[in-house]
């Protein structure tokens, strides 16, 4: 039970941010060589989604958006 909790925390704390970072870097590299495309936009959007869901949440002064 405790091992599963530690494993889940490690995945959330390490693997997900690394995946978002890798997707963003891959998007930048492909975009630099071939220019903007649908694939690079989707990679960047996926990285933003991962960081928004599992990363640090931005503190908002006023919560109009959510």
N, C-alpha and C positions, 0 to 999 in steps of 0.2 A: 504494500500500500504506500509506504513512504517512498520507496524507490520510484514508483510510478509518478508520484507528485514531483519529485526532484527531476525526473526525466522530462516531464511536461514543462516545468519551469525553465529547464535548460534550453529546450527547443524554443520556447517563447522569447527567452532573453538573448539567445545567441543566434540561432539558425534563421529566424524570421527577419531580423534586421540585416543579417548578412545576405540573405536572398534579395531583399529590397535594394541593398547597396549594389549587389552584382547586376541586377536587372537595370538599374539606372546607369551603371558604368558601361554595360553592353549597349544600351540604347545610345549613349553618347558616342561610343566608338563607331557604331554602325552609321549613325547620323553624320559623323565627321567624314566618313568615306563616301557614303552614297547620298547624303542629303536626307531631309525629313521625309518620312513615309508613314503609312498606317501602322506598320509593325513597330517602329520606334516609338510612336505615340502610345501604342498599347502597352509596350514595356514600361514606359515612364508612368503611365496611368496605373498599371499594376503595382509598381513600386510605391507610388503615392498611397494607394489603397492599403497596401500592407503596412506601411508606416502609420497611416491614420488609424487603422484598426488595432494594431499591436504595439505601436510605438508610444512615445510620450504624447499625451493629450495636451493640446494647447489650452491654457487657461484663458477664458474669455471674460472680459469685464462685464459685458451684457450678453445674456443668452438669447438673443433674438433668432439666431440661426437654428438652434436646436431646442 
